Amino acid sequence: MEIIKWIADNVFGTPSILLGFIVFIGLLLQKKKTNQIISGTFKAIIGFLIIGAGAGVIVDSLTVFEPMWKEVFNLKSESLGKFIGQEGFNAKYGSAVTLAMTIGFLINVFLARLTKFKYIYLTGHMMFWTTTVFAGIVIHTVGDVSFWKLVIFLSIIMGLYWTLQPALTQPFMRKITGNDNIALGHTSASVALMGALSGKVLGNKENDSEKIKLPKGLEFLRDSNVITALTMGTLFLVGAIIVSLKGTPGAEELIKKAGSQNFIIYSIVQSFTFAAGIAVVLMGVRMFIGEIVPAFNGIATKLVPGAKPALDCPIVFPYAPNAVILGFLGAFIGALIWLVIIGSTVGYVFVPTMIVLFFHAATAGVFGNATGGVRGALLGGFMTATVVAWGQYIMVKFLISSTIPDTAMWAADSDMFILGPIIKILAQLFF
């Protein structure tokens, strides 16, 4: 009994170790060399731990951004309330999330083997974040739950989602790629479908975005780190200038945070710190996904001959690079509009996380262009901003406020926002 308790506490109860163990088994089953098994296992563990470090950096920056824009809109300053937070949530529920992600993947493989939906979802970082956010919704909805109940619930949900999502977008993927070799496996699927459908109805397919010659000076827009720093830098700068000129007690309290440093300079540094935090998280994600995906893929290809890989959204970018820029442009305009409208109406400060808006809007832009040309690409981007802005407000305020609202402000995205209320209802029925 003591041995079982030790394993439960130190393996299943330690997410980074559990993840490393899963990678170890996956590589072992593929008969990899000893040095590959050791390297892959260690990188997976280190990558997972890096995510927590980056998350802390991001949250620190958000504690400046949110009150700053509340002051800009003359909103009553209020904190997010008491919540667990990503670091604490990982410590308590990370093992259940990791195990659910693994079993959910096996369910995806099993369904691909037995049904006509021959898609294997291989976008590992989105597998992790989606499972994490859905777990946050469950815990917020029904309170603390048993380890295995949470694992079973999430495994079934994720297995079904990872199987069906690529199937829904595949008709448009065939149109974009001109073949049926790869599928989209990403949480931008909902806005991609919206972009394609709106382009079909409101766009002009003949006005293909790829006929446009974009200047080389705009190529930097394809670097998500630069976009994040540029956008958040602009928002921090504008907010800091307005706050500096207000002279209200709230504004003075905010300015004190900068200490001896000029508040505007302090705010700009915070924007770059936010971008750095995102970069750190992505580095950690790349490290552990770089090891777990090959382990998963090796197992899947042996069990499901002829399966199509469902891959990350950048796979569609080369097919319409101009649509990528147009999609992001539509989202950027939409994000600024919704930042003002949501702040002025419901009193919520929308955090327009560019890492989400760029990848999702770019994908929606490519899908929108496939059916509606330039107009379809722009519409796809604007719809992305709409879903992300209002989805973030609903998620943070009503679906996840006691667990990981901090994570939802920068890591949750389109499909999670669309499916969030459904997960809440299912959790109420299941638990």
Order of alpha helices (4+ residues) and beta strands (2+ residues): alpha-alpha-alpha-alpha-beta-alpha-alpha-beta-alpha-alpha-alpha-alpha-beta-alpha-alpha-alpha-alpha
